[in-house]
Amino acid sequence: MSVEKKIKTRIKRQMHIRKKVFGTAQRPRVSVFRSNKHIYAQAIDDENSRTIAAASDYSEKKTKQAKAVKAGEVGKKLGEILLKKGIESIVFDRRGYKYHGKVKALADSLREAGLKF
């Protein structure tokens, strides 16, 4: 499969998901972006178009860890930030990425932090 085809199919999945997923101030949408090297997550209030919290492994020290382990740390960090702000429930937006590997590790660590999907 060519790179263009992969991108087009991911965008198609992303638009299909975004039709149904909507975040509020009490239950924000957690959006995930993953690149080949890093993973980013942010909690978004779609009613007011504001980012409530964000976390990534980009600012962390460069360590030799598996990418899924780094994603788990990002989820744990974002979970702590959201719990401090009084948010206990979220809507998970995987943005068209398959639910395995880094994305699954991030979601599992959000659950372990105490957030409900």
N, C-alpha and C positions, 0 to 999 in steps of 0.2 A: 504494500500500500504506500503510495507516495505521501510525502509530507503535507502537501496541499490537501489531499483527500482526508488525512487524519485531522487536520485543523478544521476543515469544513464539517466533518461529522461531529467533532467535539462541540463546535459552536451550535450545531443543530440540537444536540442533546442539551446544551446549556440553555438555549431559548425555550425548549420544552419544559425544563425544570423551573425556570424563572417565571413562567406563566402561573405556577401554582404556589411558589414559595414567596412569602411576604413577611417582613419583620416589623415589629412595633417597638416602642420604647420599653415595654415590660417583657417582651419576648422578641429579641433582636435576631436578625438573620446573620449567621456566621458563614462568611464567604471564604473559600479556600482558593489560593492560587499557588501552583507549584511550578517551579522551573526545574531544569536539570540539576541545579546545584542547591537551591534553597526552597523553602516553603513559607508562605505568608498566610495569615488568617486575620480577619477583622470582623467585628460585630457591628452591624449596620441597622439603624432605625430608618426604615424605608418611608415612614409617614413624614418625617422631618428631613429626610435625605442627609443624615448625619452619621458619622462613624463614632461609635461609642467607645470602642477599645480596639487595639491592634497588637499583634505580636508576630515576630518572625525569628528565624534563626540567622538572619543576615548579620545582626549586630553582635551575635555571640562570638566567643573566641573560636578561632579555627582549630577544631579538634578532629581527630580521626575517629569519627563515629559513623555508624550506619545512618542512612538518610531517614529511615523509619524511626530510629531512636531520637534523632533531632526533631522530627515532626511531633513525637510524643512530648518532648520538652516544650515545644511551642504551644501545644494544646494545654499542657499543665499551666504554663504561664498565663495564657489567655483566660483559662478557667478561674485562676486566682484573681485576676483583675476584675472579671465580671462578678464574682461573688462579693468582692469588696464594694462594688457599686450596687449591690442588692439585687442582682439579676440571677434567678435560679433556673429559668427555662429559656431555651433557644430553639431556633429553626436552623437546621443544617443545610447549607447550600454547597454542594460539591462541585458546582460549576462545570458539569459535563465530564469531569474526570471519573474514571472507574473507582468504585468503592473497594479498594484494596491497597496494600502497600502504605505509602506515606499518608494518604487521605484517611485510611482506616485507622492508622496509628494515632493521628490527630483526633479523630472522633472518639476513639476509645479513651484517650487521656482526658478529653473534655468530660466524658461520663465519670471517670474516676475522680475528677476534681469536684464532682457534685452537681453538675448541670444535668438538666432533664431535657430530652429531645422531644 
